[in-house]
Amino acid sequence: MNKHIITYQPHLTIKKFHQDNSLVRGLMGPLGSGKSTGCCYELMKRILEHPINPKTKQRESLSVVIRNTYKELKDTTLRSWLNLFPENYFGVFHWSDMIHKIRTKDVVADVLFRALDKPGDESKLLSLEATFIFVNEAREINYNIIQMLPRRLRFPSRSIYPEYFKGIIMDTNPPDVDHWWYKIFEETRPKGWQLFKQPSGISKLAENLANLPKGYYKEQMDGANPEWLRVYRDGQYGFVSDYKAVYPEYNDQLHCKKIKPINGVVLIVGMDFGRTPAAVFTQKMKNGQWLVFDELITWDTGALEFAKLLNDKINKDFNGLEVEYYGDPAGNQKSQTDSQTVYTSLAAGGIIAQPAISNSSLLRKEVLRNKLLSHKKQTDIKNEPAFLIDPKCKILRKGLIGGYNYRRMRVAGDERYYDKPEKNKYSHPVEALEYAMLGGREDVELTTMAQNERQRTENNWPSKLTFDPYWHLF
């Protein structure tokens, strides 16, 4: 083969990705961030570094590259691969069976390209034995296939290579929070599975900009809706279809962090009721920062049972803290069968709670949105956002990411959404959080900010300008 020198400078996230030796590695980021190229280089790097067979004096391996359809495999994945590793330097590609036979001085490696997009396609893997596997755009692949892949890493035989690296790499744009990718990498986190997240395309740490057209993440994405931008520009989990997130300001990479309750600070518990009551456990710091530590999610639960679960949770995880409980004002409505309200039932169970000051959906959303936006207003507290949430709050985080949303109206040629968010499993903890923030009188800060802004605006009006006192009526 002819001598071929490759100059490759990976950006920070992909560099860490290359240095890691986990069994399964996921690489997630925005469009154009260099994910697929990084995975191609990673695969070739492992092929060239594979140990030499002491008998044949060759580096023998078998790799599989997977995409969801044959068309996507041929038009994108394979095109990128052969552009990086052309046949005249690395070996002939056999189009009949979709195998790149890499042959260099001491490398004998086959790279198989396969399309697997249906649940039944796992049968194609039953007799396959591989050294390395690369899943391109993994969110498009069924999990029945993904879970079989680690069991396919059986080539070459241990009798030939007592010790050698084997592994699976996957890249993807972010899926939604109900996808297997989120559940595995963010919630289950099996041993040996590692996720690498690239920064937003418009952040100061954006990657691969030198290889993209000028203004790729700004001018060329103007006009896209916020949910699309959240996923494909910012590299965050989100719902891109018939929904609009209630809180597009939430950034899981920015706002999610392991935190612990602070002694001497009141624990504020927000609650939402109904037959699926939920509670969130928070503290408001003196500097205005909100910390959200945990959630309590229940299903088909009455108020007395909910009170018991709350007491158990407080005694186990927040013992010794002063506690205040706030909930949906609608909980003061009496039952149709007796004079009991949710609050009297909670009191019977030992939880003395009070209604939040308002049930205004607009007010509730503005107080939370104000905190989520604080990092954009240069008001971060000790270099941290004014809102932090612990990873334990799995359902609440999913709700903020986009599970709590407005459904799109079925109006031809128009992108319109209903005024009220969908009631679902995500709405309850999010609304409980809103009530907690009202219980902490976050509305006072919001009102003060509005008054200061109004005063500032009035002070900036020209002194000789006069107004028609009736202008606001027209």
N, C-alpha and C positions, 0 to 999 in steps of 0.2 A: 504494500500500500504506500501511496505517497505520504510524505510528511505533512502533517496538518496541525497548526498551532491555533488554539482557541483562546481568545482573551475574554474573560468573563468576570465582571465585578458585581456580585450580588449586593442588594441593599440589605439594611440591617435585619429585617424580619426574616428574609430568605436566607441570610447568612446564618442566623440562629437555627433555622430549619435544617440547613446542611450539616451543622455541627451536632445535631441531636441524633441519638441512636435508638429512639423508641421503636417498638415493634410497629405501631401505627401512628402516622403523623398526618395531621390535617393542616392545610394552608388555606386561609380564608381572607378575602379582601375585595376591594371594589373592582369595577371593570378596568382593564388596562394596567393593572398593578404588577404584571409580570409573573403571576402565579404559575401559569402553565409552562412558561419558559424555565422558571426556577425548578419545577418538578422534572422537566426533561433533562436539565443539567444534573439534577440530583440522581436520576436514574442512571445516566451515563457514568457519572462519578462512581457510583457503587459497582457498576459493571467493570470498570477499569481497575478498581481497587480490590476486586474479589480475589481471594487467595489462589495460589497456583496449585493445580493437581500435581502431587509429587511424582505420579507415574507418567502423565502425558506432558508435564511442564506447560500446561495451558490454564488460563483462567476461564473455567467453564461455568456458565450460568444460563438461566432461562427466565426471561421477564415477560410480563403480560401488561399491555396497556389497554384499559377499558374505557369505553365511551357509551353513551346511551343508545345511539343509533349508528348504523353504518354510514349514513350520509354525513353526520357530524364527525364521526371518526375519520373519514376520508378527507372532508373539506377543511377541518380545523386541526385536530390533534395530529394526524399523520403529516399534514402539510408543514406544521411547525417543527415536528421531529426531523423530517428530512431536510428542512432548511438549515437546521442546526448541525445535523450529522449526515452530510450528503453521502451518497452511495460510492462516489469515486474515492472517498477517503476511509469510509467505515465498513463498506461491504454492500453487497447487492440486496435490494429489496425485492422479494418475491410476491408479486401482486396476486397470483393465483391463490395462495394460502395466507396472504397478509402477514408475512414474516420478514423482518429485517435480520439478515444473517451477518452479524458483525464479526469481521475477521481482521485482526491486526497481528502484529508480531507474536504476541502471547495470549491473545484473547479469542476465545471461541464462544460467542454468545448469541443466542436467538432472542429476538424481541417480537412477541406475538401481539397483533392488534385485533381486538375483539369488541363487537357491539353486544351489550347485554342490557336490555331495557325492560324486560318482562319478568314477572315472578317465576315463570317456568324456565327461564334461561339459566338458573343455577345448575340445571342438569348438564350444561356444557362444561361446568367446572369440576364435575365429579371425579374425572380421571386425570385432571390437570395437576402437575407438580411444578412449582415455580420457585424461584429465588427471590425475585422482586416483583411487586405489582404496583402499577400506577393507575389510579382511577381519576380520570379527567372529568371535571364538572360532576362531582360526586353526588350533589343534591338531586340529580336526575336519575340516579340508580336506586332500585328497590333495595330495602334493607335485608331482605332474604338473601340477596346476592352478597351484600357487604359482609354479613356475619359469617359467610362461608369462607371468605378470602384468607383469614389467618390459618385455616386448616389446610390450605393449598401450598403453604410454604414448606415444601419437602424435597426440593432439589438444590444441590446434589445430595447424594447419600452421605450420612454421617460416617460411614465406613471409609469414605474417600476424604471428606473434609470434617475432621472432628469438631472444629470450631470455625464458624463463618457467620457474617452478618446476613440477615434476611429481614425483609420488611415490606410494609405497604405505605405508600404515600398517596394522598388525595388532595385535590384542590377544588375550590368552589367559590361562587359568589354566595353571599349569605342567604340561607333559606328562611322560612318563617319559624316561629318558636314551637310549633307542633311537629316539626320535621324530625326524623330520626337523628340527623346530624346534631341538632341542638340537644336532644335528650341524651345522646351518648357523650358528646364532648363537654357539655355544660352541666349536666345533671348527674348522670351515672359515673362518668369519668373512670372507665375501667383501667386497671393497672396496665401500663404500656401504651396507652393512647394519649397522645399529646397534640394540643391545638396551638397553632400560630396565627395570630391575627394581624393583618396589615392595617396601617392607619388610613384615615380618610384621604381621598384624593385632593381635598382642599386644605388639609392640615399642613403645618410647617414641616412635618415629618413624612409627607407624601412620598411614595416610592415610584420609581420608573418614569418619572416625568420627562427625563431626557429622551426617552424612546417614544414619546407621545406627541401628537400635534400640539402646537401652542394653544393654550386655552381649552384643552380637552375637557377638563373637569368643570369649567365655568361657562364660557361662551357656547361650547358645543352641547352643553346639557341644559341650557336655558329653556324654560318652558315645561320641563318635566315636573310631574307632581311630586310633593314632598315624600310620599312613601317610596316612589321609584328612586329618588335621590338618596333616601336613607339606606337603601340596599346597594345600589349600583355605583353611587358616588362615595358614600361614607363608609361602606363596608359593614353595616350593622344589620342585625336580624330585623325582619319586618314582613308585613303582609302586603304584597303587591297584587291586587286583584280588585275585588268589589268592596274594599274597605278603606277607611281613612282613619288613621290613629288619632285618638283624642289628645294624646300628648306626644307629638312628633319631636318636642324639645328634649325628650328623655334620650340619653346616650348611655347605653349599658357599660361601655368601656370607660366612660368618664365618671358615672355616678355610682357604679357598683364596686364595693370594696368591703373587705372583712372589717367589722367594727364591733366594739364591745360597749355595753351600757356603762355610763359614768355614775359613780357613787355620788349621792348628794343632789342629783338632778331628778326632777319628777319624771316618772314614766307615764307618758300619755298614751292611752289605749283608745284607738278609734274603732268603731263597730258599725257594721251594716247588718240589717236584720232580714226577715223573711224565713223561708224554710231552708235556706242555705246561708246561714249567718257566717260572717267572717270578722276577724279582728286583726289589727296590726299594732305593733308595739314600738313606740317611738319616744324620742326625747328631743326637746328643743333647747339648744344651748344658749347661754347668755349672749353670745355673739350673733345669734340668729340662725345658726346652722341647725338643720334637722338631720337626725340620725334615725334610720328605720332598721330595726334589728331582726324582727321575725314576724311571722304571720300565723294565724290560726284559721284554717279552712275547714268548714264542716259541710255535711250534706244531709238534708232531711232531718234537721235538728231543732228541737223546741228550745224555748228561752231558758227553762230550768236546766236542761242538759248542757246548753251552751255556757251557762254560768258556772257549772261544775268544771267544764273543760277549761274555762278561763282561769278559775282559781287554781287548778292543777298546774297550768302553764306558768302562772305568776310565781307560785311557790317553788316550782322546779328551776326556772330560768331567771327570775327577776326578784328573788327573795331579798328582803331588806330595803327595797326601794319604795318610796312613796308613790302611790298610783292614783291617777285620775282617769275616769272612763267617760267617753263622749260617743254619742251615736246619732243615728238618723232621727230627726225630730218626728218623723212619721211613726216612730215606735210608741208615741204617746197616745195613739188612737186605740180606743177600747175594742176588745174582741166582740164579735157579733153574738157570741154565746154567753159571755159573762162580762164583768166590769174590769177585767184584768187588762193591763197594757204590757208591752214588752218590758218596760222599765220596772213595773211592779213585780213582774215575774223574775227579772234579774235580781231585784232586791231580795226577793224570797230565797234566791240562791246565793246570797251573800255579796252580790255585785251592786254597789251603789253608783249608778251612772246618771248622767244628765244629757239632755239633748244638746246637740250643737246649736250655735246661735242662729243658724239659718239652714234652710234646705235649698237655697238658690243654687241651681246647677252652675250658673254663670260665676257666682262668687266662689264656689268650691273649686272650680277649675282655674280661676285666676290666681288664687293663693298658691296652689301647687305649681302652676306654670311660672309664676314669678320666681320661685326658688330654682326651678330647673333652668331658667334662663340666666341665673346670676353669673355664670361663668362668662357669658357674652357681655355682661354689663361691667366687667372688671371689678366685681365685688366679691371675689373668692376669699374665703376665710382661711388664713394660714396656708395659702397655695392649694386649698381644697375647694371643691364646689360647696355651695351652701346647702346641698342636698346629697346625702349619702345613704345607700341601701346595701344591706348585707346580702351575700349570695344565697343565704338560706331562704330568702323570700322569693321562692321560685315562681309561684303563681302571680304574685304582685308584679314581679319584674316582667313576666310575659305580658301582663296587662298593659304595663307602661310602654313596652316595646311596640304594641299594636294589637294585642288581643282585646283590649278595651277600645272599641272603635265605632265609627259611624258606618252604617251600611249604605252602599250606593243605591240610588233610585234607578229603576229600570226606565230611563227616559232616553229615547233614541237620539243620538248625536249630542248629548249633553252630559257633563260630569257633575251630577248633583247628588247630595247625600242627605239622609234624614237628619233632623235637628237633634234628636235624642240618641245617645249611644245605645248599642245593643246590650241587652241584659243577658249575660252569660257567666261562665265560671270565673272570668277575669274581672267582671264589673264589680263584684262584691268586695274584694280586698282593696281595689283602687278607690272605691267610694268610702270605704272604711278609713283609708289614708286621708282622704279629703276632710272627713269629719274630725279626725285627729288634729289636723292643721287648724281647723276652725276652733277646736277646743283649746289649742295653744294660742289663740287670738292672732293668728297670722293675718287676719283681715284688717287688724289695726295697722300693721306695717304697710299693707297694700293701700289703705286709705291715706296714711301719712305720705306715702310716695306720690300718690295722685295729687294731694294738696300742695306738696312741694313743687311738683312739676307745673301745676296750674299757676302757682305764685311766680315761678321762674319765667313762665311764658308771659304773664301779665307785666312783669317788670321789664320785659324786653320790647313791649309795644312802644312805638313812637309816641312821645308825650302829647303831640298836637293832633293825634288821630282821634276822631269822634265816631261814635257808633249810633246806629239807629236802634233804639231799644226794642224794636219789634222784628229785627232781622232774623231771629232764630225761629220765627213762626213760618217762614217761607222756604 
